[in-house]
């Protein structure tokens, strides 16, 4: 840790070191004063950044609140050797904006029609049952880490960012594991 702090201090200004110290205080002591100072400084800047990048003000407000909550909960994931606090926060903001936009663009289910439905064709029912069994077996063969993420993404209907928040895993790791799991499932279903 000492070597990391020395490496950081060589490459950063006093203001950047102050923000790193604030994140460390949040990480180590859940310091609300440090969080309040970070919030006062970065929340308006994040909101402005989001508005300039095309988000409407209400989405920008929601997203900036979400970003600051992520800062509080994920302070342990910040690595000052990889990015400045500002870069880290604005990267979270960019990713949250993308997630919120995706969630808004999901099509709404059509109105359900009420009344009797046609009886499904027996061959369709048998085919669906067989495919379901094959898929279940393929899911069971996945490594536990991949299976858990697939279940959260497709059965739990969580976004990749929500999964990252829930598991504490980096977003890139989640995307890679899901991609690999889907490839295995596609291969098993052929």
C-alpha positions in Angstrom: 0.0 0.0 0.0 2.9 2.4 0.8 4.4 1.8 -2.6 1.1 2.5 -4.3 0.7 5.8 -2.3 4.2 6.9 -3.2 3.5 6.0 -6.9 0.3 8.0 -6.8 1.8 11.0 -5.0 4.6 11.3 -7.7 2.0 11.7 -10.5 -0.7 13.8 -8.9 -1.4 17.3 -7.8 -2.4 18.2 -4.2 -6.1 18.6 -5.3 -6.1 15.1 -6.8 -4.5 13.7 -3.7 -7.2 15.3 -1.6 -9.9 13.5 -3.6 -8.0 10.2 -3.3 -7.8 10.8 0.5 -11.6 11.5 0.6 -12.3 8.2 -1.3 -10.0 6.3 1.1 -11.8 7.8 4.1 -15.1 6.7 2.6 -13.7 3.2 1.9 -12.1 2.8 5.3 -14.4 4.7 7.7 -17.6 5.4 5.8 -16.7 9.1 6.4 -19.9 11.1 5.6 -18.0 14.4 5.7 -15.6 13.2 3.0 -18.6 12.0 1.0 -20.4 15.3 1.4 -17.4 17.2 0.1 -17.0 14.8 -2.9 -20.7 15.1 -3.6 -20.8 18.9 -3.4 -17.8 19.0 -5.9 -18.7 16.3 -8.3 -22.5 15.9 -8.4 -23.1 19.2 -10.2 -20.3 18.5 -12.6 -21.6 15.0 -13.4 -25.0 16.4 -14.0 -23.6 19.1 -16.3 -21.5 16.5 -18.2 -24.6 14.3 -18.7 -26.7 17.2 -20.0 -24.0 18.3 -22.4 -23.8 14.7 -23.6 -27.5 14.7 -24.6 -29.3 13.5 -21.4 -32.4 15.4 -20.4 -32.2 17.1 -17.0 -34.3 14.6 -15.2 -32.3 11.7 -16.5 -29.1 13.6 -15.7 -30.3 14.2 -12.1 -31.3 10.6 -11.6 -28.0 9.4 -13.1 -25.8 11.8 -11.0 -27.6 10.6 -7.8 -27.0 7.0 -8.9 -23.3 7.8 -9.6 -22.8 9.3 -6.2 -24.4 6.4 -4.5 -22.1 4.1 -6.4 -19.2 6.1 -5.2 -20.3 5.5 -1.6 -20.8 1.8 -2.0 -17.9 1.1 -4.3 -15.1 3.2 -2.8 -13.2 0.0 -2.2 -13.0 -0.5 -5.9 -11.2 2.7 -6.6 -7.5 2.3 -7.6 -5.6 5.6 -7.7 -2.9 3.9 -9.8 -5.3 3.4 -12.7 -7.3 6.6 -12.8 -7.9 9.9 -11.0 -11.0 10.2 -8.8 -12.6 12.5 -11.4 -11.9 10.0 -14.2 -13.3 7.2 -12.1 -16.5 9.1 -11.3 -17.1 10.3 -14.9 -16.6 6.8 -16.2 -19.2 5.5 -13.7 -21.5 8.4 -14.9 -21.1 7.5 -18.6 -21.8 3.8 -17.9 -24.9 4.6 -15.7 -26.3 6.9 -18.4 -25.9 4.1 -21.0 -27.7 1.7 -18.6 -30.5 4.1 -17.9 -31.0 4.8 -21.6 -31.1 1.1 -22.4 -33.6 0.5 -19.7 -35.8 3.3 -21.1 -35.6 1.9 -24.6 -36.8 -1.6 -23.6 -40.1 -2.1 -25.4 -43.2 -2.4 -23.3 -45.1 -5.7 -23.5 -48.2 -5.5 -25.7 -51.6 -5.4 -24.0 -52.6 -8.9 -23.1 -55.6 -10.1 -24.9 -58.1 -11.9 -22.7 -60.1 -14.9 -23.7 -59.5 -18.4 -24.9 -56.3 -19.2 -26.6 -55.7 -21.7 -29.4 -54.5 -25.1 -28.2 -50.8 -25.3 -29.0 -49.7 -27.9 -31.6 -48.4 -31.0 -29.8 -45.2 -31.1 -31.8 -44.5 -27.5 -30.7 -45.1 -28.5 -27.1 -42.8 -31.5 -27.4 -40.1 -29.4 -29.1 -40.3 -26.7 -26.5 -40.0 -29.3 -23.7 -37.0 -30.9 -25.3 -35.3 -27.6 -25.9 -36.0 -26.6 -22.3 -34.4 -29.8 -21.0 -31.3 -29.3 -23.2 -31.0 -25.7 -22.1 -31.4 -26.7 -18.4 -28.7 -29.4 -18.8 -26.4 -26.8 -20.6 -27.0 -24.3 -17.8 -26.1 -26.9 -15.2 -22.8 -27.6 -17.0 -21.7 -23.9 -16.9 -19.1 -22.9 -14.4 -20.9 -21.6 -11.3 -19.6 -18.0 -11.8 -21.0 -17.9 -15.4 -24.3 -19.6 -14.5 -25.0 -17.2 -11.6 -24.5 -14.2 -14.0 -26.7 -15.7 -16.7 -29.4 -16.3 -14.1 -29.2 -12.8 -12.8 -29.2 -11.2 -16.3 -31.9 -13.4 -18.0 -34.0 -14.8 -15.2 -33.5 -11.9 -12.7 -33.8 -9.3 -15.5 -30.9 -7.2 -14.1 -28.7 -5.0 -16.3 -25.0 -5.6 -16.3 -24.5 -2.6 -14.1 -27.0 -3.8 -11.6 -25.3 -7.2 -11.5 -22.0 -5.4 -10.9 -23.5 -3.4 -8.1 -25.0 -6.5 -6.5 -21.9 -8.8 -6.9 -19.1 -6.2 -6.6 -17.4 -7.6 -9.7 -16.1 -5.2 -12.4 -18.5 -4.5 -15.3 -16.0 -5.9 -17.8 -15.7 -9.2 -15.9 -19.5 -9.5 -15.9 -19.8 -8.9 -19.6 -17.0 -11.3 -20.4 -18.4 -14.1 -18.3 -21.9 -13.6 -19.8 -20.5 -13.6 -23.3 -18.6 -16.8 -22.7 -21.6 -18.5 -21.1 -23.8 -17.6 -24.0 -21.3 -19.0 -26.4 -21.3 -22.3 -24.5 -25.1 -22.3 -24.4 -25.4 -21.7 -28.1 -22.9 -24.5 -28.8 -24.9 -26.9 -26.5 -28.2 -26.0 -28.2 -27.0 -26.8 -31.8 
